[in-house]
Amino acid sequence: MQEVRRTVKQRLTYCGLSDLADDVLLVVSELITNAIRHNSRGTEVSFLMVLRDELLLVIVTDGTPAARDPQQAREDAEHGRGLGIVDAIAQEHHGSWGATSDRTGTWCELPVRADRSAA
């Protein structure tokens, strides 16, 4: 996971989006953690990050069709907050998130200003 974080941060910096790095790293971490944790089939987990049309898109798929809805975690729970965090970050940036059409992955889309994106 450390290598993924390092690569994401380097790519965001290269694209002039280093100011989004903390939030994007958190989204990526939560989505990958969920994919690994809930991957009942043991299939490959894939991660894609694309900058296109003033939108930064992050997609994590695990090949397992499943409900991908935020849960209401108990205050003392160690798990169950990941998609709530993704939702909060997406809202903060006026973005969106959801499940892929086949329910085997989760995506998050964050708008970026055209004047700061370099790729």
C-alpha positions as CSV (number, residue, x, y, z in Angstrom):
1,M,0.0,0.0,0.0
2,Q,2.9,2.3,0.7
3,E,4.0,2.0,-3.0
4,V,0.5,2.9,-4.2
5,R,0.4,6.0,-1.9
6,R,3.9,7.1,-3.1
7,T,2.9,6.7,-6.8
8,V,-0.4,8.5,-6.3
9,K,1.3,11.4,-4.6
10,Q,4.0,11.7,-7.3
11,R,1.4,11.6,-10.1
12,L,-0.7,14.3,-8.4
13,T,2.3,16.5,-7.9
14,Y,3.3,15.9,-11.6
15,C,-0.2,17.0,-12.7
16,G,-0.1,20.1,-10.5
17,L,-2.6,18.7,-8.0
18,S,-0.5,18.3,-4.9
19,D,-3.1,20.4,-2.9
20,L,-5.5,17.4,-3.4
21,A,-2.9,14.8,-2.3
22,D,-4.1,14.3,1.3
23,D,-7.7,13.9,0.3
24,V,-7.0,11.7,-2.7
25,L,-4.6,9.5,-0.7
26,L,-7.4,9.0,1.9
27,V,-9.9,8.1,-0.8
28,V,-7.5,5.7,-2.5
29,S,-6.6,4.1,0.9
30,E,-10.2,3.6,1.9
31,L,-11.3,2.2,-1.4
32,I,-8.4,-0.2,-1.7
33,T,-8.8,-1.3,1.9
34,N,-12.5,-2.0,1.4
35,A,-11.8,-3.9,-1.8
36,I,-9.3,-6.1,-0.1
37,R,-11.4,-6.6,3.1
38,H,-14.6,-7.5,1.3
39,N,-13.1,-9.5,-1.6
40,S,-14.7,-12.9,-0.8
41,R,-13.5,-14.5,-4.1
42,G,-9.9,-13.7,-3.7
43,T,-9.8,-12.0,-7.0
44,E,-7.3,-9.3,-8.1
45,V,-7.9,-5.8,-6.9
46,S,-7.2,-3.1,-9.4
47,F,-6.8,0.6,-9.1
48,L,-7.1,3.3,-11.8
49,M,-6.6,7.1,-11.5
50,V,-7.4,9.2,-14.5
51,L,-7.3,13.0,-15.0
52,R,-9.7,14.0,-17.8
53,D,-12.0,16.9,-18.6
54,E,-11.2,18.7,-15.4
55,L,-12.1,15.6,-13.3
56,L,-9.9,13.3,-11.3
57,L,-11.4,9.8,-11.3
58,V,-10.3,7.1,-9.0
59,I,-11.7,3.6,-9.5
60,V,-11.0,0.5,-7.4
61,T,-12.4,-2.8,-8.5
62,D,-12.3,-6.3,-6.9
63,G,-14.5,-8.4,-9.2
64,T,-16.9,-9.1,-6.4
65,P,-20.5,-7.8,-7.0
66,A,-21.5,-6.3,-3.6
67,A,-23.4,-3.5,-2.0
68,R,-21.2,-0.5,-1.8
69,D,-23.1,1.8,0.6
70,P,-21.8,3.7,3.6
71,Q,-22.5,2.0,6.9
72,Q,-23.4,3.6,10.2
73,A,-20.5,2.4,12.4
74,R,-20.9,2.2,16.2
75,E,-18.8,4.8,18.0
76,D,-16.5,2.0,19.3
77,A,-16.3,0.1,16.0
78,E,-12.9,-0.3,14.4
79,H,-14.3,-0.6,10.9
80,G,-17.3,0.7,8.9
81,R,-16.4,4.3,8.2
82,G,-14.5,4.1,4.9
83,L,-17.3,4.9,2.4
84,G,-18.5,7.6,4.8
85,I,-15.1,9.2,4.6
86,V,-15.1,8.9,0.8
87,D,-18.6,10.5,0.7
88,A,-17.4,13.4,2.9
89,I,-14.4,14.1,0.8
90,A,-16.4,13.9,-2.4
91,Q,-19.0,16.4,-1.0
92,E,-16.3,18.7,0.3
93,H,-14.8,18.9,-3.2
94,H,-18.3,19.1,-5.0
95,G,-17.5,15.7,-6.5
96,S,-19.3,12.4,-6.4
97,W,-18.8,8.7,-5.8
98,G,-20.6,5.4,-6.3
99,A,-20.4,1.8,-7.5
100,T,-19.5,0.7,-11.0
101,S,-22.5,-0.4,-13.1
102,D,-21.7,-4.1,-12.4
103,R,-21.2,-3.4,-8.6
104,T,-17.7,-4.9,-8.7
105,G,-15.9,-1.6,-7.9
106,T,-16.2,1.8,-6.4
107,W,-15.3,5.1,-7.9
108,C,-14.8,8.7,-6.7
109,E,-14.7,11.7,-9.0
110,L,-13.3,15.1,-7.9
111,P,-13.4,18.2,-10.0
112,V,-10.2,20.1,-10.6
113,R,-9.7,23.5,-12.1
114,A,-8.4,23.5,-15.6
115,D,-5.8,26.2,-14.8
116,R,-4.0,24.0,-12.3
117,S,-4.0,20.7,-14.1
118,A,-0.9,20.0,-16.3
119,A,-1.7,16.6,-17.8
